[in-house]
Amino acid sequence: MTAAARMHTAPPVQASRLSVMNFLNEVGADFPQAISFASGRPTAEFFRLDDWLAAIPRYTDYFARQLGVQTRDASALLAQYGRTAGIINELVAAQLARDEGLQCAPDQVLITAGCQEALALCLSALCTEPGDVVLARNPTYIGVTGVADLAGIELVPLTGGAGSDWSGSLRATVAALQAQGRRARALYLIPEFDNPTGSVMPAADRVEVLRFCAEQRIVILEDNPYGMFRFEGRRLPSLAAQDRCGTVIYLGTYSKTLCPAVRIGCAVLPGTLFGDAAAARALYANLSERKSFITVNTSQLNQALVGGVLLDQQLSLAELTRAPLQHYRRNRDVLVGELDRAFGDLRPQVHWNCPQGGFFLSLTLPFEFGQRDVLCCAESYQVIPMPMQFFALDGSCKNQIRLAFSNLTTDAIATGISRFARFVRERLRQPIATGTLS
Ligand SMILES: Cc1ncc(COP(=O)(O)O)c(C=O)c1O
């Protein structure tokens, strides 16, 4: 079935997020000539797979020394089932200390099959009672929305973010939940270069949110896939690095710094859970136990690859991410320049942010942009933008789109934006009520 045919049978956005993602994949497949701003993939230009595969023997030697066995025996052990919590925990802890300023012991690190598994484990371990919910910004990353949907856990949207009253919104939402006899068990955040908005959580808000969540015993799930890709400005300390009360579980991934195929991520638990060391250890054990029945253990061959790269790189990814960082910065610059050129005269009706890092920019239009408009753009203008409402928890954000600039050439960005500008100008000349999904 084509994307167009599916659109007439698919349920509305909120009714099925999976159908929305399928729709987008199909649009891409149906219109291969269209320039897609939909996918936030890392660029493949800097994947050094041969070098990274060649790093596996380095880790095998290291592993052999750790265990006090012959290299041959270490190889055999790598190919076996392994420890559920992972085998490269101390290397990951050292890299997080170097690159993120996050101090943790190896036994606080749980190695997972990508950040996605860490999210699934944390949500299900934290929300065990019927009234337990997770708070999230609105819009938010579709990966956490999907996990919550599958586990039957409610995600409650916060209206908050750059320029708005974070702590006021948090307080009001938590109080309203309490009045209904429900508990906010966790708050999911992407403080650095948020997906989908591209925004950064200001330093003062970080301190305030940490304080409030510690007081209310709400676990913060801090997801940080894009932190290594800051283009400019002062780096802000992560919430986990500032956590003194045992409030934050840090979620990491090597999907963007190395490549998604490694499927290696981690959850870093605090040393205590709100001051209780035994509770933190029990949560770690609970997560490991759940993991043992889902993925048994994270592929040891892939851990060996990541471990070998970390050893080769002296436990820092700063050098390895230098070239991709430049690529993403240049793409951001080109995108912002093209938007200025294409829409400068339409400001402030059309406006956008200038992300200081990461892969995404958000743009606001003077009309709604939904599924039909994606199809129209793909079919008639050969460009695919991503409606922001696909990431909204409550059907809002109808006038916004997300533009992913990570995996395009600068020429494609320029051509794609000029095509999209034609669509916008024609729509403004001939407004038609096709933007909404009914
Ligand atoms: C916010 C966020 N978290 C996590 C991930 C990566 O997850 P994984 O490590 O499972 O590839 C992404 C990738 O798109 C993301 O945008």
The ligand as a Gaussian input file, in Angstrom:
#p B3LYP/6-31G(d) Opt

LIG

0 1
 C       16.381000      11.518000      22.359000
 C       16.976000      10.260000      21.859000
 N       17.322000       9.302000      22.721000
 C       17.949000       8.192000      22.298000
 C       18.234000       7.998000      20.959000
 C       19.061000       6.830000      20.489000
 O       18.662000       5.658000      20.949000
 P       19.519000       4.330000      20.670000
 O       20.714000       4.371000      21.572000
 O       18.554000       3.263000      21.056000
 O       19.921000       4.283000      19.236000
 C       17.829000       8.928000      20.026000
 C       18.015000       8.673000      18.594000
 O       17.323000       9.115000      17.736000
 C       17.216000      10.097000      20.492000
 O       16.887000      11.089000      19.649000

